[in-house]
Amino acid sequence: MSTIRIQTTQNVTLEYEIASAGERVLAALIDYGLYAVWFIGWGMLNSNYHLAPAGRAGQVIMFLPTTFYMLVCEVFFNGQSLGKKARHLRVVRLDGTRAGLGDYLLRWLLRPIEILMTLGVAAFITILLNGRGQRLGDMAAGTGVISLKPRAAARNPLAAEAMLVEGYQPVFAQAAVLTDHDVALIRQLLYQGSRQENYLLLNDLANKVKSVTGIRTDLPDLPFLQTVLRDHAHLVAVGAG
């Protein structure tokens, strides 16, 4: 599977697998399934209880949630619709900065052309041919859709320390406050969470580390934990030297 490298504003290089066209289709099917549930529920409400407005007003209210669903989800769920969340996918900016309203808005504005008017064919072909998994909306916004599933190299709990190179510059100096017991526990839970693809465990672990160290960062949980381990290993080695 193709990968992309993203240099974050904290000078951390993250390598992600590009979400495949198949994964994006599955995520979209989940989202459209939610549309179907909404339409069925609306129809039942209207036919059984006659609580829904009739005529043009009723049509506007019926289509309003599905019209803005993708935009609202990506804005408030950090680049994820419910379908993307279920498939562990996320929209990110390829320059490493945090995606914002303007980026999500550009993607949303081009959806009718790429997806609705062509039944998704234009978007699917563009994703396959682009090389970075981008549809036209992504290309306009400078975004891409990545897989958040841990890559094979990240499953080794010692991978973070093994990646240390000469001249390495720590990202989080606060990692020095962690004890050997803390680091051993982080390494163990990181391995367990990565191997089992337990993203809730990784999130809880990342939040605990941030609480203990006082670190504030927008890095995803897995790269954050790996960076903390690298920083701690470097700081301990420098201190011992």
C-alpha positions as CSV (number, residue, x, y, z in Angstrom):
1,M,0.0,0.0,0.0
2,S,1.3,3.5,-0.8
3,T,2.4,5.8,1.9
4,I,2.9,9.5,2.4
5,R,5.3,11.4,4.6
6,I,4.0,14.5,6.5
7,Q,6.3,16.9,8.2
8,T,4.4,18.3,11.2
9,T,4.8,21.9,12.5
10,Q,6.8,20.3,15.4
11,N,9.4,18.9,13.0
12,V,8.2,15.3,13.4
13,T,8.0,13.3,10.2
14,L,5.0,11.0,10.2
15,E,4.5,8.2,7.6
16,Y,1.0,7.1,6.9
17,E,-0.6,4.6,4.7
18,I,-2.8,6.3,2.1
19,A,-6.4,5.1,2.5
20,S,-7.2,2.8,-0.4
21,A,-10.1,3.4,-2.7
22,G,-11.8,0.3,-1.3
23,E,-11.6,1.6,2.3
24,R,-13.0,4.9,1.3
25,V,-15.9,3.3,-0.5
26,L,-16.7,1.2,2.6
27,A,-16.6,4.3,4.7
28,A,-18.9,6.1,2.3
29,L,-21.3,3.2,2.3
30,I,-21.5,3.4,6.1
31,D,-22.3,7.1,5.8
32,Y,-24.9,6.6,3.1
33,G,-26.4,3.8,5.2
34,L,-26.9,6.5,7.9
35,Y,-28.6,8.6,5.3
36,A,-31.0,5.7,4.5
37,V,-31.8,5.3,8.2
38,W,-32.6,9.1,8.5
39,F,-34.9,9.0,5.4
40,I,-36.7,5.9,6.6
41,G,-37.2,7.4,10.0
42,W,-38.4,10.7,8.5
43,G,-40.9,8.8,6.3
44,M,-42.2,6.9,9.2
45,L,-42.6,10.0,11.3
46,N,-44.4,11.7,8.5
47,S,-46.7,8.8,7.6
48,N,-47.6,7.6,11.1
49,Y,-47.7,10.8,13.1
50,H,-47.9,13.6,10.6
51,L,-45.5,15.6,12.6
52,A,-43.3,16.6,9.8
53,P,-44.0,19.7,7.7
54,A,-45.5,19.1,4.3
55,G,-44.5,20.4,0.9
56,R,-41.3,22.3,0.2
57,A,-40.5,23.0,3.8
58,G,-40.7,19.3,4.6
59,Q,-38.3,18.5,1.8
60,V,-35.8,21.1,2.9
61,I,-35.9,19.8,6.5
62,M,-35.6,16.2,5.2
63,F,-32.5,16.9,3.0
64,L,-30.8,19.4,5.3
65,P,-29.0,16.9,7.6
66,T,-27.7,14.8,4.7
67,T,-26.6,17.9,2.7
68,F,-24.3,19.2,5.5
69,Y,-23.5,15.9,7.2
70,M,-20.0,15.4,5.7
71,L,-19.0,19.0,6.3
72,V,-20.2,19.2,9.9
73,C,-18.7,15.8,10.8
74,E,-15.3,16.6,9.4
75,V,-15.2,20.0,11.1
76,F,-16.3,18.8,14.5
77,F,-14.7,15.3,14.4
78,N,-11.3,16.3,13.2
79,G,-11.5,15.1,9.6
80,Q,-13.7,12.1,10.2
81,S,-17.3,11.3,9.2
82,L,-18.8,8.4,11.2
83,G,-18.0,6.1,8.3
84,K,-14.4,7.2,8.3
85,K,-14.2,6.8,12.0
86,A,-15.5,3.2,11.7
87,R,-12.9,2.4,9.1
88,H,-10.1,4.3,11.0
89,L,-9.6,6.9,8.2
90,R,-9.0,10.7,8.5
91,V,-8.7,13.7,6.3
92,V,-5.4,15.5,6.9
93,R,-3.5,18.4,5.3
94,L,-0.4,17.1,3.4
95,D,1.7,20.0,4.5
96,G,1.5,19.0,8.2
97,T,-0.7,21.8,9.4
98,R,-4.0,21.2,10.9
99,A,-6.9,21.0,8.5
100,G,-9.5,23.8,9.0
101,L,-12.9,24.9,8.0
102,G,-11.7,26.2,4.6
103,D,-10.1,22.9,3.7
104,Y,-13.2,20.9,4.7
105,L,-15.4,23.4,2.9
106,L,-13.5,23.0,-0.4
107,R,-13.8,19.2,-0.2
108,W,-17.5,19.5,0.5
109,L,-18.2,22.0,-2.3
110,L,-16.7,19.6,-4.9
111,R,-18.6,16.6,-3.7
112,P,-21.7,17.2,-5.9
113,I,-19.5,17.2,-9.0
114,E,-17.3,14.3,-8.1
115,I,-19.7,12.0,-6.3
116,L,-23.4,12.9,-6.7
117,M,-23.4,13.9,-10.4
118,T,-21.2,10.9,-11.5
119,L,-22.3,8.4,-8.8
120,G,-18.8,8.5,-7.4
121,V,-17.1,7.3,-10.6
122,A,-15.2,10.6,-11.1
123,A,-13.9,10.5,-7.5
124,F,-13.0,6.8,-7.7
125,I,-11.0,7.2,-10.9
126,T,-9.2,10.3,-9.6
127,I,-8.2,8.5,-6.4
128,L,-6.9,5.6,-8.4
129,L,-4.9,7.7,-10.8
130,N,-3.7,10.5,-8.5
131,G,-1.0,8.5,-6.7
132,R,-1.7,10.1,-3.4
133,G,-5.2,8.9,-2.9
134,Q,-6.7,12.3,-3.6
135,R,-10.0,13.2,-5.2
136,L,-10.5,16.6,-6.8
137,G,-11.7,18.1,-3.5
138,D,-8.5,16.9,-1.8
139,M,-6.3,18.2,-4.6
140,A,-8.0,21.7,-4.3
141,A,-7.7,21.7,-0.5
142,G,-4.3,20.2,-0.2
143,T,-5.6,17.3,1.8
144,G,-5.5,13.5,1.7
145,V,-7.2,10.6,3.4
146,I,-5.0,8.4,5.5
147,S,-5.4,5.2,7.4
148,L,-4.9,5.5,11.2
149,K,-4.2,1.8,11.6
150,P,-0.7,1.1,13.0
151,R,1.8,0.1,10.3
152,A,3.8,-3.0,10.7
153,A,6.9,-1.2,11.9
154,A,5.0,0.5,14.7
155,R,4.0,-2.8,16.2
156,N,7.4,-3.3,17.8
157,P,7.4,-1.6,21.3
158,L,11.1,-0.9,20.9
159,A,10.7,0.7,17.5
160,A,10.8,4.2,18.9
161,E,14.2,3.8,20.6
162,A,15.6,1.9,17.6
163,M,14.9,4.9,15.4
164,L,17.3,7.2,17.3
165,V,20.0,8.6,15.1
166,E,23.0,10.7,15.7
167,G,22.1,14.4,16.1
168,Y,18.5,13.6,17.1
169,Q,16.7,16.6,18.6
170,P,14.0,15.9,21.2
171,V,10.6,17.2,20.4
172,F,9.2,17.1,24.0
173,A,11.7,17.9,26.7
174,Q,9.0,17.1,29.2
175,A,9.6,13.4,28.5
176,A,12.5,13.6,30.9
177,V,10.0,13.6,33.9
178,L,9.0,10.1,33.1
179,T,10.4,7.4,35.4
180,D,11.8,4.1,34.2
181,H,8.6,2.4,35.4
182,D,6.5,4.9,33.5
183,V,8.5,4.2,30.3
184,A,8.2,0.4,30.7
185,L,4.5,0.7,31.2
186,I,4.1,3.0,28.2
187,R,6.1,0.6,26.1
188,Q,4.1,-2.4,27.2
189,L,0.7,-0.7,26.6
190,L,1.9,0.7,23.3
191,Y,2.8,-2.7,22.1
192,Q,-0.5,-4.2,23.3
193,G,-2.6,-1.4,21.8
194,S,-0.9,-1.5,18.5
195,R,-1.0,-5.3,18.2
196,Q,-4.7,-5.5,19.0
197,E,-5.5,-2.3,17.1
198,N,-7.1,-1.0,20.4
199,Y,-7.3,2.7,19.6
200,L,-9.2,3.4,22.8
201,L,-6.3,2.1,24.8
202,L,-3.8,4.2,22.8
203,N,-5.9,7.3,23.3
204,D,-6.2,6.7,27.0
205,L,-2.5,6.1,27.3
206,A,-1.7,9.2,25.3
207,N,-4.0,11.3,27.5
208,K,-2.4,9.9,30.6
209,V,1.1,10.7,29.4
210,K,0.0,14.3,28.5
211,S,-1.4,14.7,32.0
212,V,1.8,13.5,33.7
213,T,4.2,15.4,31.5
214,G,2.1,18.5,30.8
215,I,2.7,18.1,27.0
216,R,0.2,19.7,24.7
217,T,0.2,18.5,21.1
218,D,-2.1,17.8,18.1
219,L,0.0,14.7,17.1
220,P,-2.1,11.5,16.7
221,D,-1.9,9.1,19.6
222,L,0.5,6.5,18.2
223,P,3.1,9.0,16.8
224,F,2.9,11.0,20.0
225,L,3.7,8.0,22.2
226,Q,6.5,6.9,19.9
227,T,8.0,10.4,19.9
228,V,7.8,10.5,23.7
229,L,9.7,7.2,23.9
230,R,12.4,8.4,21.5
231,D,12.7,11.7,23.4
232,H,13.0,9.9,26.7
233,A,15.6,7.5,25.4
234,H,17.7,10.4,24.0
235,L,17.4,12.5,27.1
236,V,18.4,9.6,29.4
237,A,21.4,8.8,27.1
238,V,22.5,12.4,27.1
239,G,22.1,12.7,30.9
240,A,24.1,9.5,31.4
241,G,26.8,10.8,29.1
